[in-house]
């Protein structure tokens, strides 16, 4: 630790820290534009110039390392100024450097404002603009610049980011560095020199990164703004509420911004242990779907092939009567529920309680799985989310990591930039190329899904040969297998991460068994990246069939006569094969979906209109509240399921709010994490020959759930146009 003095105050900071970091620790604000705590140091805006004793001129605080005994002034020393004024009045000349920092900062601000347009009243950044704020403290009352201002033409870079007002750009290069360092793709760069410098894409391309919206957040001026949000509201008109992302398993923390009881913008809420200060584009822009024309405003019943709106009492009585009749005529085991892992803990628990209260065990959240072996524990990430940033070696199996889990990929990318060895076993459709993963990949074994078992067996054989032990399965010690094994045995913190396609694989248990053997002999943790916002939560509440019950595959093969669909939308082929044969299909969804196969549509509230809980991949329990009123006659799904259970005579507690349901599940509504003893990726299944003809359909980044599928801006991106997966 080193001790320095900032504006007369002593502060201790770690060796290697910068003056900017020392000032932050001391609670002293230094104006800046290009500096960002998550990005590399550029020191090109010069706004953070400070006066350091014994240095001949002001230096940038962001790029100046501290030294023992350093004396720093970040602002004018008012006492020295008063003394200088007194001496000047007495005719005594006093040389003072006390205000060098402030003079330098004001001079930099004057240069920054030379070409900047004076259009704050019409700028979308107005009210939350860093340049606007600092210009008040460090800008002059009038400009001395009389020449013609430089104007930058607008640029078209895609449906998410607006670059229509690039004359506002101050060339801080935050967006450029974000692309290089965080997103892993340099999509923006600076061309030309001097006042003719411009931020633009290469050869007129678009910005297609799945993390691109974060550039809007880090832009300190109004150069990069949100195209869907553009001109929708002023920042001071917005109410702000915390929430949790309902999409992938990272559990990103959000700030949902509301105007006139409508969601108009979503930005990240900083949580270093989960999403740091970033969110994926599907977390940021999917809110558009919440106001789409496809929202279901009232319960609907199909009669004679026609849909009719009815009140809730009529709809629920119709459903209860139908289920009673089917149970009596067909038996309880012909009733089942297909539930989405994007539903909340409370919704999944009550759906299971309803089905089991009808003496059926037919409930499953594994809608895309092909291996329905009952897990021996709750499948999870295997390590804390934050630990992904500090891995020294990682093997990714069956995952399109960058698109399936953008925030996890970002953390592993940072580890790779620091020297971590990343290896992959996946298919060409998921990997495409090393550049497509936007991170250094040291070794890879590419094959179709039916070959993954053999490829892992080859890796195991290479490890066994190196350690002099028996391999768990017949494998060939190839150069590629040796490279993957070497990458996995790098450093001390290693992980084997099974992706969505590995979980959906027909031989998912066999892949886990091989990964488990490799992990045991390399010291690597084994975990699942997990697909959805609440995959872990679905396991916690046992949204799985007990012995004798039908799994999702069996239910979708025609095993049901009555089906409840909670937040799920079976594809047309699946629906034609199974659900058309049902006597009753009840869809609970915020949207008008499954109209061909459903008999009843019940409008339920999405995550912004209900309270609930998601459990992310590491087992972190995160509850949230509704941020706006439900649309039309939509109701929280947990309330609908509770009332329906009462009408069906299913015994249950009289839950009055979602916290009571959560307390019923875990014993307390204040729980913050799943008990470690319940989390396990262990399997006792032996390693066995695997099907060489296995097929796993990858899921597009913007096809994951019903909300992102209905977000217009996301569907207009390059990823959104690639195709629709089931």
Steps between C-alpha positions, in 0.01 A plus 500: 500500500617852418400823674430808291341838563201620296381857560659494844348163601708187559387179329649151478472312170647183358824522308429520127183705544447817301429846636142462373451182705654663805265797462199267476610331821537838670156609380644774281343552158729565206319597178555252218351371174719228351569320830277203588582258778435195278698621197868549427662839553495729194577839661381677184230736629745672744210616716648333807817711507622554857790683660765273649769662712844515334359418157549779244145494364160343575474126435201271425378340821375189319846411364731618780606232750528600864834515680580517867452850640344639181315831551207553264269795448187434299341844542585853598645546848273780622725589793799545271287702263390734778861544615608575142222761471611670825862507388399635160306782671815583694703512181685178577544257209432140610543204264237237578414172333202429724245541221689334214265202503186710477647720225600193301157341540326818388730529200425142398127562536528806274665289230241222535219750446654663192319272253229367727151608386292711737193277476456373854123569494448251215772251593381160622781501756380823656463474875741206533791632295844504662619776268197711587564456873872576485451796268309670781796471735790534259362677190500867419197723470571565131718349230800682356483279191360689202589268212262255334431188702590157361193291417508119489245324275262249662569128469272196479633212712195282562167494683629545856747789508437844354802690363295781347669775701872418478593869507454465877780242525801612708722209389540344842520156326306324776284328237807388305668354806178336615477314171860386513520408866153408627297395195809351335421648157640832380193621311565872548824685437633850446587623153679817387695734731460816700164670492409281201511184712183293489373190678356262242466137402731337251396520134148606594418192706253470785554448872391141562646412839259344747632748760489808277242690708758554772671748268196723550549492876869579497480776238543818711319720245203468263695347210383140555138470609237227512310482171185333648494754786589802285280803575267294723554682827723729702702346777333714767158368390594140574436292810761236575447154647739209556430166335663177379546383143260219400716367216827309544641355821735784594226670705602847385383783725296766319363849547165521324401856412132589471297786358119513515491147640688362200852360482702724270859407580707236679856561622737300723504513876858450609565176687865399490425141602247441221507725193753766605373813321399330174188335358437314175300659221210260556481619861505862384270506195254215555267738687355599160303175501314603815301755300462295183172443318529133595428565868201305627266748667223269631425129548383332182314176429477323166151394396425353159843601375444866600663688786286697747607726784349408837542608861740324736227317692359347185843401368616338824170315548529372143856376568411345836195326355700364210778366721248338736330332206824376343626369834176308553481361147864458403682477833730740684808376314368652177534851646838674489684832493780621277662792682767740381818546707456873432209494746555605861564268794154578635326425171685171454431389856127568476478334157657188651271515804196527271596202285595283796182607679314342209688171569724538196880514481513637147694826525829589334704809421749320269325607183801468266669201667532154348652321801252494788710318758397628843791709637665388823529859617423851381707564189683834521801698384735326740672822613406864569427716197777742599752212500462469121708818466791337684521157337839382380361220283156418362343234278167600344289207378200531269445874523482803278637685802500853363135486386356266763652680800638841399591611853667170590692522171610851591645379829680205339628740232661712772661188645629406154644850453694445822641172373236237576501206261155447344419176317178390332325178404203595288350498151576715197153656526575618855866590460518626137851642547743617763421859405127437546555427870672838542759362741832315477426126464810292561368161387185361345342174392214555255248231414130440468296437815524123455880524515528699823514189717787359297683832501476518880614137516806601293575781747462255789734256323763774461475583871511133595811444288671800657416388854547127449143400593223312322275704276125485571417423136670401179663811356778601266787718619498754219693826481174693539406300810842563650466874435159508671637301795798735530270804500287348773802424719625860486530691827310437823141610430345275236145432393311274262181674394219312326290724278138505390551253217683260733203515739256443210706209363342152478801371696525794741562271797782323316664834415476597866656169607797555268536863610488383862788254441707767325428742783610252765837441332572862412366667814242691299152583625215370285188706445211586272467848356122436528263627237240731649448762770355242737638160397647456848177624660294248300711223648470646850119478489508158332332603176584148389295181478524265795526125428199396295452845351549605139796715404484780242598267217227251585243775543593640159471154348127492563483384860252766613131576466519827695803730492590818685762707319670754726698761305591245234432493128550157341610517139252412225641152439492409868154648546369312199641174631370522853276781611242472221401168658417658837144556615604826667809721468528801732769759421614744769698769323530879471456460124247368250685177436423136416160599349473191281540244778363688802143498626554771764741795510562652843688834505776498762742773597861504373787572737441878499139462615535240775713424800704184514838335532766371261795281599800542274761246394707535818197448726456868588139570603380839372147627558339796326180702507261613229607831349181583304134405518390187310392552140125478444354220713829313537564351842816363667529132409550396862160651585332329205645162599402549865138587412477215250625257766229625739233446234629147440493418872877470535603553862750783543591793722309828443793687344446875488826602335794346320725534804280256687536251216879545508500447877300180448764373256815588696374561852579872476430783258839654589707221344789622282650175374420133459663291774826353360409146602216498245719614209674212328610407149607154610373194314539132577413405143774293335672617184329309217509503119309796360268545204699612198186633330408746777359832380472817707335809352677821616278780627553851367596773743177686429277191495560397861162600645170659406605852598816524288320333209260797492751784537507673157843662529665174610342310213640755252859438612734266313451234769123543490489451122712184503204267541247364744582194712232287669 
